[in-house]
Amino acid sequence: MKGLLIKDIFQKKPLNNEITIKGWIRTKRESKNFCFTEVNDGSCMKNLQVIIDDNLDNYNDIIPLITTGASIEISGNIVESPGQKQSIELHATKVKVIGTAPADDYVLQKKRHTFEYLRTIAHLRPRTNTFGAIARVRNAMSYAIHKFFQERNFIYVQTPIITSSDCEGAGEMFQVTTLPMENIPINDKKIDYSKDFFSKKASLTVSGQLEGETYACALGNIYTFGPTFRAEHSNTTRHLAEFWMIEPEMAFCDINENMDTAEEFLKYILTYVLENCPEDMDFFNTRIDNTIINNLQNIIKDKFIRIKYTEAIEELTKSKVDFEFPVKWGIDLQSEHEKFLTENVYKKPVIITDYPKEIKAFYMKMNDDNKTVRAMDVLVPRLGEIIGGSEREDNEKKLINRIKEMNLNPDDYWWYLELRKFGSIPHSGFGLGFERLIQFITGMQNIRDVIPFPRAFKSIDF
């Protein structure tokens, strides 16, 4: 029974068996002839209590080295615990301190630190209960995402991080270049990209959607799951410069099937996390937001409301609420509008469709009214938009017109246009910001606290 993870020890309870654990010291309490310490190895929230008595050969030498944060290897026997806080404990027969953590220097002592401070020590914050729980939930969600799509015969496609196409047409992209910043080559008062690595302007991707569509138009249903980048000058609790996106693309799929898949997908992930991370979710429900579990359960069992953009504007207008951003047809809905619809009007998730074409991307299919597009946004209480998607424009001429309307160059999208020229099909897809979903599931208030190493506007400490 050697080398067990602490989570397995609590599950299997191998009483009267000699085992070995490896982990980090969380607490230590000394008495006259004993030392009580708690060890955590990251596999679960619980610490395993270890009893070290003075019969240990190196007791007097080892005890001073056992401090919070020290890494340790302990062998001993698992027995029932007489204490009320734990059902089992480990009686040590052999103790080896692997790496010390001097108490005067190690910042994660008993004092509780703010999340803001912990962001400045991102290399140590995974050792706290909160960030250990976030990591385990993030891991479970990653697995569930792949599981959902693989069970439905989607093909996982890895799309490029470096691109020459602006998917969103917003221009908020990080440029990738090897040109010398101190002496940028200029030709006719313009940057001479012919001397750059790719011989043309290149950027970090804001979305894998366009490339994903090429595979959907050949293989059927595909999905991407990878990092994306936005050079948006926003320093809020909802924005990151680097984040992960899940983007399925489905062939022969219209906007209604797209909404069905998005709703099913969201409920699947929530269900998986509640079933497979009960200890961590109980922690978030107790320490972060005591409504989290109940809210997630309600979302899973309720049918999402589906309304058109025009209906949403009507509901907001008749509410007579003095919103910070005034409401009128044609505006891009803000977070305050989205939260009002989900929390006050419908009290459940809402899917809004048929947005004005002016506020949506060029690739979305035009409706017959020539004013709106077949876009869909999934809104959830407390957070607002969590999924954005659409049926894609499959008519080449209409797509060219939309690209021009957005002041983009059709030549930059020649390959994307050819998908509509050779065997065009109706197809749809959506994007889900991974960190935004983690934020919603855990109740964490700042999106920088649900990604291991946050990159944000004017913030890159690691």
VEXDREN-2710 file (C-alpha; in Angstrom, 1 decimal):
% VEXDREN-2710
k/r/px/py/pz
1/MET/0.0/0.0/0.0
2/LYS/2.9/2.3/-0.6
3/GLY/2.8/5.6/-2.5
4/LEU/-1.0/6.3/-2.1
5/LEU/-2.5/9.7/-2.8
6/ILE/-4.2/11.2/0.2
7/LYS/-7.5/11.3/-1.6
8/ASP/-7.2/7.5/-2.1
9/ILE/-6.4/7.0/1.5
10/PHE/-9.6/8.8/2.6
11/GLN/-11.6/6.8/0.1
12/LYS/-10.1/3.3/0.7
13/LYS/-9.2/3.7/4.4
14/PRO/-6.5/1.1/4.4
15/LEU/-6.5/0.5/8.2
16/ASN/-3.5/-1.2/9.8
17/ASN/-1.6/-1.0/6.6
18/GLU/1.8/0.6/6.2
19/ILE/1.8/3.3/3.6
20/THR/4.0/6.1/2.4
21/ILE/2.8/9.6/1.6
22/LYS/4.6/12.6/0.0
23/GLY/3.4/16.1/0.3
24/TRP/3.7/19.5/2.0
25/ILE/3.2/20.4/5.7
26/ARG/0.1/22.5/6.3
27/THR/0.0/22.7/10.1
28/LYS/2.1/21.6/13.0
29/ARG/1.4/21.3/16.7
30/GLU/3.8/20.0/19.3
31/SER/3.2/18.4/22.7
32/LYS/5.6/17.0/25.2
33/ASN/6.2/13.6/23.5
34/PHE/4.3/14.1/20.2
35/CYS/4.1/16.2/17.1
36/PHE/0.8/16.5/15.3
37/THR/1.1/17.7/11.7
38/GLU/-1.2/17.8/8.7
39/VAL/0.0/17.0/5.3
40/ASN/-1.5/17.8/1.9
41/ASP/-0.4/16.4/-1.5
42/GLY/-2.8/18.4/-3.7
43/SER/-4.9/15.5/-4.6
44/CYS/-7.8/16.7/-2.5
45/MET/-8.9/19.4/-0.1
46/LYS/-8.4/17.3/3.0
47/ASN/-5.2/17.2/4.9
48/LEU/-4.1/13.9/6.5
49/GLN/-3.2/14.1/10.1
50/VAL/0.1/12.5/11.0
51/ILE/1.3/11.6/14.5
52/ILE/5.0/11.6/15.1
53/ASP/6.2/10.5/18.5
54/ASP/9.5/10.7/20.2
55/ASN/10.3/7.0/19.6
56/LEU/11.3/8.0/16.1
57/ASP/15.1/7.6/15.8
58/ASN/15.7/11.1/14.5
59/TYR/12.8/12.8/16.3
60/ASN/14.8/15.7/17.9
61/ASP/16.6/16.4/14.6
62/ILE/13.5/16.2/12.3
63/ILE/10.9/18.2/14.3
64/PRO/12.6/21.6/14.0
65/LEU/12.6/21.1/10.2
66/ILE/8.9/20.3/10.0
67/THR/7.4/23.8/9.3
68/THR/4.5/25.0/7.2
69/GLY/5.4/24.6/3.5
70/ALA/8.2/22.0/4.0
71/SER/8.0/19.0/1.7
72/ILE/8.1/15.7/3.4
73/GLU/8.0/11.9/2.9
74/ILE/6.3/9.9/5.7
75/SER/5.8/6.2/6.1
76/GLY/3.6/4.6/8.8
77/ASN/0.4/2.9/9.7
78/ILE/-3.1/4.1/9.0
79/VAL/-5.4/3.8/12.1
80/GLU/-8.7/5.1/13.2
81/SER/-8.5/8.5/14.8
82/PRO/-10.0/9.3/18.2
83/GLY/-10.4/12.9/17.2
84/GLN/-13.6/14.4/16.0
85/LYS/-12.1/16.3/13.0
86/GLN/-10.8/13.2/11.1
87/SER/-11.8/9.6/10.8
88/ILE/-8.3/8.2/10.2
89/GLU/-4.7/9.3/10.9
90/LEU/-1.2/8.2/10.1
91/HIS/1.2/7.0/12.8
92/ALA/4.6/7.7/11.5
93/THR/7.4/5.2/11.6
94/LYS/9.8/6.9/9.2
95/VAL/10.0/10.7/8.4
96/LYS/12.2/12.4/5.8
97/VAL/12.1/16.2/5.2
98/ILE/12.8/16.6/1.5
99/GLY/12.8/20.4/1.3
100/THR/12.7/22.9/4.1
101/ALA/10.6/26.1/4.2
102/PRO/12.1/28.6/6.7
103/ALA/9.3/30.1/8.8
104/ASP/10.7/33.6/8.7
105/ASP/10.7/33.7/4.9
106/TYR/7.7/31.5/3.9
107/VAL/4.7/33.9/3.4
108/LEU/1.9/31.3/3.5
109/GLN/1.9/30.9/7.3
110/LYS/-1.3/31.0/9.3
111/LYS/-2.1/34.6/8.2
112/ARG/-4.8/34.8/5.6
113/HIS/-3.9/36.8/2.5
114/THR/-6.2/38.6/0.1
115/PHE/-6.7/37.4/-3.4
116/GLU/-5.1/40.6/-4.6
117/TYR/-1.9/39.8/-2.7
118/LEU/-1.9/36.2/-3.8
119/ARG/-1.8/37.3/-7.4
120/THR/1.6/38.8/-6.7
121/ILE/2.9/35.4/-5.6
122/ALA/1.2/33.2/-8.3
123/HIS/4.0/30.6/-7.9
124/LEU/2.9/29.9/-4.3
125/ARG/-0.9/30.5/-4.4
126/PRO/-1.7/26.9/-5.7
127/ARG/-0.7/25.8/-2.2
128/THR/-3.7/27.5/-0.7
129/ASN/-7.1/25.8/-0.3
130/THR/-8.8/28.2/-2.7
131/PHE/-6.4/27.9/-5.6
132/GLY/-5.9/24.2/-5.1
133/ALA/-9.7/23.8/-5.4
134/ILE/-9.7/26.0/-8.5
135/ALA/-7.0/23.9/-10.1
136/ARG/-8.9/20.6/-9.4
137/VAL/-12.1/22.0/-10.8
138/ARG/-10.4/23.4/-13.8
139/ASN/-8.9/20.0/-14.4
140/ALA/-12.2/18.2/-14.1
141/MET/-13.9/20.7/-16.5
142/SER/-11.1/20.2/-19.1
143/TYR/-11.7/16.5/-19.0
144/ALA/-15.5/17.0/-19.2
145/ILE/-15.2/19.2/-22.2
146/HIS/-13.3/16.6/-24.2
147/LYS/-15.6/13.9/-22.9
148/PHE/-18.7/15.7/-24.0
149/PHE/-17.5/16.2/-27.6
150/GLN/-15.8/12.8/-28.0
151/GLU/-18.9/11.0/-26.8
152/ARG/-20.7/12.8/-29.7
153/ASN/-18.1/12.0/-32.4
154/PHE/-16.7/15.5/-32.6
155/ILE/-13.1/15.6/-33.9
156/TYR/-10.6/17.6/-31.8
157/VAL/-8.7/20.1/-34.1
158/GLN/-5.7/22.2/-33.0
159/THR/-5.9/25.6/-34.7
160/PRO/-3.0/28.0/-35.0
161/ILE/-2.0/30.5/-32.4
162/ILE/-0.2/32.7/-34.9
163/THR/-2.5/34.0/-37.7
164/SER/-2.8/36.7/-40.4
165/SER/-6.6/36.9/-40.0
166/ASP/-8.6/39.0/-37.6
167/CYS/-11.6/36.8/-36.8
168/GLU/-13.6/39.4/-34.9
169/GLY/-12.7/42.4/-37.1
170/ALA/-12.1/44.5/-34.0
171/GLY/-8.4/44.9/-34.4
172/GLU/-7.6/44.1/-30.8
173/MET/-4.7/41.7/-31.6
174/PHE/-1.2/41.2/-30.3
175/GLN/1.3/41.5/-33.1
176/VAL/3.9/38.9/-33.7
177/THR/7.1/40.1/-35.3
178/THR/10.9/39.7/-35.4
179/LEU/11.5/43.2/-36.8
180/PRO/14.0/45.2/-34.6
181/MET/11.9/47.6/-32.6
182/GLU/14.8/50.1/-32.5
183/ASN/15.0/50.2/-36.3
184/ILE/11.8/49.1/-37.9
185/PRO/12.2/49.0/-41.7
186/ILE/10.0/51.6/-43.5
187/ASN/8.9/51.6/-47.1
188/ASP/6.9/54.5/-48.5
189/LYS/6.1/55.6/-44.9
190/LYS/4.7/52.1/-44.0
191/ILE/6.2/49.2/-42.1
192/ASP/8.0/46.9/-44.6
193/TYR/6.6/43.5/-43.5
194/SER/8.4/41.8/-46.4
195/LYS/11.4/41.9/-44.1
196/ASP/9.5/40.3/-41.2
197/PHE/9.6/36.6/-40.4
198/PHE/6.4/35.7/-42.2
199/SER/6.8/38.4/-44.9
200/LYS/3.4/39.8/-43.8
201/LYS/1.7/41.2/-40.7
202/ALA/1.0/38.4/-38.2
203/SER/-0.8/38.3/-34.8
204/LEU/-1.8/36.1/-32.0
205/THR/-5.2/34.6/-32.6
206/VAL/-8.4/35.9/-31.0
207/SER/-10.2/32.8/-32.0
208/GLY/-9.7/29.5/-33.8
209/GLN/-13.2/29.6/-35.4
210/LEU/-12.2/30.5/-39.0
211/GLU/-9.7/27.7/-39.2
212/GLY/-12.1/25.4/-37.4
213/GLU/-14.7/26.0/-40.0
214/THR/-12.4/24.6/-42.7
215/TYR/-12.3/21.2/-40.9
216/ALA/-16.0/21.3/-40.2
217/CYS/-16.6/21.7/-43.9
218/ALA/-14.6/18.5/-44.5
219/LEU/-15.0/16.3/-41.5
220/GLY/-18.4/17.2/-40.0
221/ASN/-18.4/18.2/-36.4
222/ILE/-15.2/19.5/-34.8
223/TYR/-14.1/21.4/-31.7
224/THR/-11.1/23.4/-30.7
225/PHE/-9.8/24.0/-27.2
226/GLY/-6.8/26.3/-26.8
227/PRO/-5.4/29.7/-25.9
228/THR/-6.6/32.9/-27.4
229/PHE/-5.5/36.5/-27.0
230/ARG/-7.2/39.9/-26.9
231/ALA/-5.2/43.2/-26.7
232/GLU/-8.2/44.9/-25.2
233/HIS/-7.4/47.9/-22.9
234/SER/-9.8/46.7/-20.2
235/ASN/-8.7/46.4/-16.6
236/THR/-11.8/44.7/-15.1
237/THR/-12.7/41.6/-13.2
238/ARG/-14.0/40.1/-16.4
239/HIS/-11.1/40.6/-18.8
240/LEU/-7.9/38.7/-19.6
241/ALA/-5.4/39.3/-22.3
242/GLU/-4.7/35.5/-22.6
243/PHE/-7.4/33.0/-22.0
244/TRP/-8.7/29.6/-23.2
245/MET/-11.6/29.1/-25.6
246/ILE/-13.7/26.1/-26.5
247/GLU/-15.1/26.5/-30.0
248/PRO/-17.2/23.7/-31.7
249/GLU/-18.1/24.0/-35.4
250/MET/-20.9/21.8/-36.7
251/ALA/-21.6/21.0/-40.4
252/PHE/-25.2/20.9/-41.7
253/CYS/-26.3/22.7/-38.5
254/ASP/-28.6/25.7/-38.2
255/ILE/-29.0/28.3/-35.4
256/ASN/-31.6/26.2/-33.6
257/GLU/-29.4/23.1/-33.4
258/ASN/-26.6/25.3/-32.4
259/MET/-28.6/26.6/-29.4
260/ASP/-29.6/23.1/-28.5
261/THR/-25.9/22.0/-28.4
262/ALA/-24.8/25.0/-26.4
263/GLU/-27.5/24.4/-23.8
264/GLU/-26.7/20.7/-23.6
265/PHE/-23.0/21.4/-23.4
266/LEU/-23.3/23.9/-20.5
267/LYS/-25.5/21.6/-18.5
268/TYR/-23.2/18.7/-19.1
269/ILE/-20.2/20.5/-17.7
270/LEU/-22.1/21.8/-14.6
271/THR/-23.4/18.3/-13.9
272/TYR/-19.9/16.7/-14.3
273/VAL/-18.3/19.2/-11.9
274/LEU/-21.0/18.8/-9.2
275/GLU/-20.7/15.0/-9.4
276/ASN/-16.9/14.7/-9.5
277/CYS/-15.7/17.7/-7.4
278/PRO/-18.1/17.6/-4.4
279/GLU/-15.5/18.5/-1.8
280/ASP/-14.2/21.4/-3.8
281/MET/-17.6/22.7/-4.7
282/ASP/-18.7/22.5/-1.0
283/PHE/-15.7/24.7/-0.2
284/PHE/-16.7/27.3/-2.8
285/ASN/-20.3/27.1/-1.6
286/THR/-19.2/27.7/2.0
287/ARG/-16.3/30.2/1.6
288/ILE/-17.0/32.1/-1.6
289/ASP/-20.8/32.1/-2.4
290/ASN/-23.4/30.1/-0.5
291/THR/-25.8/30.1/-3.5
292/ILE/-23.4/28.5/-6.0
293/ILE/-24.5/24.8/-5.8
294/ASN/-28.2/25.6/-5.6
295/ASN/-27.9/28.0/-8.6
296/LEU/-26.0/25.4/-10.7
297/GLN/-28.6/22.7/-9.9
298/ASN/-31.4/25.0/-11.0
299/ILE/-29.6/25.8/-14.3
300/ILE/-29.2/22.1/-15.0
301/LYS/-32.9/21.2/-14.5
302/ASP/-34.4/24.3/-16.1
303/LYS/-35.1/24.9/-19.8
304/PHE/-33.3/28.0/-21.0
305/ILE/-35.5/30.9/-22.2
306/ARG/-35.1/31.8/-25.8
307/ILE/-35.9/35.3/-27.0
308/LYS/-35.0/37.6/-29.9
309/TYR/-32.9/40.7/-29.5
310/THR/-35.9/42.9/-30.2
311/GLU/-37.8/41.3/-27.3
312/ALA/-34.9/41.8/-25.0
313/ILE/-34.8/45.5/-25.8
314/GLU/-38.6/45.7/-25.2
315/GLU/-38.2/44.1/-21.8
316/LEU/-35.4/46.4/-20.8
317/THR/-37.2/49.5/-22.0
318/LYS/-40.4/48.8/-20.2
319/SER/-38.6/48.1/-16.9
320/LYS/-38.0/51.8/-16.5
321/VAL/-34.7/51.1/-14.9
322/ASP/-32.1/53.9/-15.1
323/PHE/-29.3/51.8/-16.6
324/GLU/-25.8/53.3/-16.9
325/PHE/-25.9/52.5/-20.6
326/PRO/-29.2/53.8/-22.1
327/VAL/-31.3/51.2/-23.9
328/LYS/-32.4/51.5/-27.5
329/TRP/-32.6/49.2/-30.5
330/GLY/-29.2/48.7/-32.0
331/ILE/-27.0/48.9/-28.9
332/ASP/-24.6/46.1/-27.9
333/LEU/-26.1/44.7/-24.7
334/GLN/-23.9/45.4/-21.7
335/SER/-23.4/43.3/-18.6
336/GLU/-25.9/45.3/-16.6
337/HIS/-28.6/44.6/-19.3
338/GLU/-27.7/40.9/-19.5
339/LYS/-27.8/40.4/-15.7
340/PHE/-31.2/42.3/-15.4
341/LEU/-32.7/39.9/-18.0
342/THR/-31.4/36.8/-16.3
343/GLU/-31.9/37.8/-12.7
344/ASN/-34.9/40.1/-12.7
345/VAL/-37.0/39.3/-15.7
346/TYR/-36.6/35.6/-16.4
347/LYS/-34.7/34.4/-13.3
348/LYS/-32.9/31.8/-15.4
349/PRO/-30.4/31.5/-18.3
350/VAL/-31.5/33.2/-21.5
351/ILE/-30.5/32.7/-25.1
352/ILE/-30.8/35.9/-27.2
353/THR/-30.9/35.6/-31.0
354/ASP/-31.2/37.8/-34.1
355/TYR/-28.9/40.7/-33.2
356/PRO/-28.5/43.8/-35.4
357/LYS/-25.8/43.1/-38.0
358/GLU/-23.9/46.3/-37.1
359/ILE/-22.9/45.0/-33.7
360/LYS/-21.9/41.4/-34.7
361/ALA/-19.0/39.9/-36.7
362/PHE/-18.9/39.7/-40.5
363/TYR/-19.2/35.9/-40.6
364/MET/-22.7/35.6/-39.2
365/LYS/-25.5/34.6/-41.5
366/MET/-27.9/37.4/-42.5
367/ASN/-31.6/37.1/-41.9
368/ASP/-34.1/37.8/-44.6
369/ASP/-34.8/41.2/-43.1
370/ASN/-31.3/42.3/-44.1
371/LYS/-31.0/44.0/-40.7
372/THR/-30.3/41.2/-38.3
373/VAL/-28.0/38.1/-38.2
374/ARG/-28.5/34.6/-36.9
375/ALA/-26.3/35.2/-33.8
376/MET/-27.0/33.7/-30.4
377/ASP/-25.7/34.6/-27.0
378/VAL/-26.2/32.5/-23.9
379/LEU/-26.6/34.6/-20.7
380/VAL/-26.5/33.3/-17.2
381/PRO/-27.4/35.0/-13.9
382/ARG/-24.7/36.9/-12.0
383/LEU/-22.2/36.8/-15.0
384/GLY/-24.1/37.7/-18.1
385/GLU/-22.9/36.4/-21.5
386/ILE/-21.1/33.1/-21.2
387/ILE/-21.4/31.7/-24.8
388/GLY/-21.5/33.5/-28.1
389/GLY/-22.2/31.9/-31.4
390/SER/-24.0/32.0/-34.7
391/GLU/-25.0/30.3/-37.8
392/ARG/-22.2/31.1/-40.3
393/GLU/-22.8/32.9/-43.6
394/ASP/-22.6/30.2/-46.3
395/ASN/-23.3/32.5/-49.3
396/GLU/-20.1/33.8/-50.9
397/LYS/-21.4/37.0/-52.3
398/LYS/-23.2/38.0/-49.1
399/LEU/-20.0/37.2/-47.1
400/ILE/-17.9/39.4/-49.4
401/ASN/-20.3/42.3/-48.9
402/ARG/-20.2/41.9/-45.1
403/ILE/-16.4/41.8/-45.1
404/LYS/-16.3/45.0/-47.1
405/GLU/-19.0/46.6/-44.8
406/MET/-16.7/45.9/-41.9
407/ASN/-13.8/47.7/-43.7
408/LEU/-11.9/44.5/-44.0
409/ASN/-10.0/43.2/-47.1
410/PRO/-11.6/40.2/-48.8
411/ASP/-8.2/39.2/-50.1
412/ASP/-7.1/38.4/-46.5
413/TYR/-10.0/35.9/-46.3
414/TRP/-9.6/34.3/-49.7
415/TRP/-9.4/30.8/-48.3
416/TYR/-12.4/31.4/-46.0
417/LEU/-14.4/32.6/-49.0
418/GLU/-13.5/29.5/-51.0
419/LEU/-15.3/27.4/-48.4
420/ARG/-18.4/29.0/-49.7
421/LYS/-17.4/28.5/-53.3
422/PHE/-16.7/24.7/-53.2
423/GLY/-19.4/22.6/-51.7
424/SER/-20.8/25.3/-49.3
425/ILE/-23.0/24.0/-46.5
426/PRO/-25.0/25.5/-43.7
427/HIS/-22.9/25.3/-40.5
428/SER/-22.9/26.8/-37.1
429/GLY/-20.7/27.1/-34.0
430/PHE/-20.1/28.9/-30.7
431/GLY/-17.4/30.0/-28.4
432/LEU/-17.1/29.6/-24.7
433/GLY/-14.5/31.4/-22.6
434/PHE/-13.1/28.7/-20.3
435/GLU/-12.1/31.1/-17.5
436/ARG/-15.5/32.8/-17.5
437/LEU/-17.2/29.5/-17.0
438/ILE/-14.8/28.6/-14.2
439/GLN/-15.6/31.9/-12.6
440/PHE/-19.3/31.2/-12.9
441/ILE/-19.0/27.7/-11.4
442/THR/-16.8/28.6/-8.5
443/GLY/-18.3/32.0/-7.6
444/MET/-14.9/33.7/-7.8
445/GLN/-15.3/37.4/-8.4
446/ASN/-12.1/38.1/-10.4
447/ILE/-11.3/36.2/-13.6
448/ARG/-7.6/36.6/-12.8
449/ASP/-8.1/34.1/-9.9
450/VAL/-9.3/31.2/-12.1
451/ILE/-6.3/31.0/-14.5
452/PRO/-2.9/29.7/-13.2
453/PHE/-0.9/32.7/-14.4
454/PRO/-3.1/35.7/-15.4
455/ARG/-2.1/38.1/-18.2
456/ALA/-4.1/41.3/-18.2
457/PHE/-3.8/44.9/-19.2
458/LYS/-0.6/46.3/-17.7
459/SER/-0.1/43.1/-15.6
460/ILE/2.4/40.4/-16.4
461/ASP/4.3/39.5/-13.2
462/PHE/5.3/36.0/-14.2
END
